[in-house]
Amino acid sequence: MALTSLMTKEITSLPAHATATDAAKYMFEMNVGSVIITDDSNKPIGILTDRDIVSKVIGPEKDPKTVKIKDIMTSPVVTVPVDKDIIDATKIMCAHGIRRFAVVDSGGKLAGVLTLDDILILLGQEIQHIAAALKREIGK
């Protein structure tokens, strides 16, 4: 299955110069747990999670209004080309021990985001289809 049908196309990204407070508010408004950090040409340069804010800002009692995203983001961000499929994506997640990554177009620009949750939802739907097929077969 192509990533374009599975990835989230409503991109949540922020510039590296934004603050932890900006990121937290944005994540709250968008109801997401992470944002991709992009440069001026919309190429991903990092990722920031709600956990990063807690562990790198709130826990150590730094001021979230002054801490810049560039100082707490994970960089470089793991990316996957948009032309890869779900199998490629799961291998990349496994190899890097990550739950989410940026999907990029042929020019390296941010095209979407793919998370483990997206994949698990798809797998759950597929298992439901298989179960329904088995149930119909047993009922014959």
N, C-alpha and C positions, 0 to 999 in steps of 0.2 A: 504494500500500500504506500502511495506517495505521501510525503510529509505535508504537501500543500493541503490535503484534505483533512489532516489531523492537527496541524499546528494552529495556535491561536494567532489570528491575523490582526486582531486589535492590539497593536503593539504598545507596550508600556515601557517607555524609555525616558531617561533624563540625562542632562549634560553633567559632566564630571564636576563642574564648579558649583552645583546645587548643594544644599546642606542636608544633613541627616534629617532635620525637621521637615524640609521640603519633601524628601523621599518618603518619610513616614506618613505625612499628610496625603501624598499622591497615592501610596499603596492603600491607604484607608479608603480614599475616594474611589479608587478603581477596584477595590476588593481583591487585591492580589498580594502575594507574599514576596514578590521580587520585582525588580526592574532591571532592564538592560541599560547600561550606560553607553552612550554613543558619542562619537566625535562630531565635528561640524559637518562631515560628509555622510552622516548616518551609518557609519561603520561601528560595530560593537567593539568597545574597548574594555568592558568590565561588566560585572553583574553585582547587584546589591540585594541582599535578602533582608527580611524583617529580623532574622536571627543575627545578621551582621550588626544591625543597629543596636540590638539588645546587648550582644556580647562585646562590641567594640566601642559603644558610646554610653549607653545607659548603665550597664554594669560597672564600668570603670569611672562612672560619674563625670563624663566629659559633657560639655555644653552642646547639645544637638543643634543649636542655632548657629554655632560657629564651625562645627566639624564638617569638612567638605567630603562629599561622596568619594572623590578621588583618593582620599586618605584611608577609606575603610572598605572600598569595593574589592572584590576578587578580580584580579587581572593577571594575565589575559583571560577573557571569557572563552569557554569552549564553544565552538561554532560547528554547525553542520550545513553543508550545501543543500539548498532546497530540492535538488534533483535526487537526493538519496531517499531510501525507503525506510520503513519502520524497523526493519531488521538492522540496518546500518545504525540507526539512531540508538537502538537498545545496546548494541555493541559499544558504541561511543560512551553511553552512560555508564556501562559496566567498567570499561577500561579506565575511565576518569573518576569513578565513584561519585557521580553527580546525579541530581534529580531533575535538572532543567538546563536548557541551553538555548542559545540564539540560533535561529535558522537564517542563513544569508543567501542572497541572490548571487548570480554569476560575477557581479562586480564587488562582492564582499559587503554589500549594504544589508542592513537588517530587514528581513522579510517577514519574520514572525518569531514566535517562541514555542518551544515544545517542552512539555513537562512530563514527568513520570505519571502524574495523575491523568493526563490526556491519553497516554498509552494504556493505563489500567482501565479506564472507562471503555476504550475500544475493546480490550480483551474481555472485559465483563460482558459486553454486548455479544461478542462472538461466542463466548461460552454459553450464553443464553440461547443463541441460535442452534448450537450443537445439541444442547439439552432438549430443545423442542423437537429437533429432528430425531433424536433417539427415542423420545417419548412417543412420537408418531409411529416409529418403526416397531416399538414394543407393543403398541396398541393394535397392530395389524393382526 
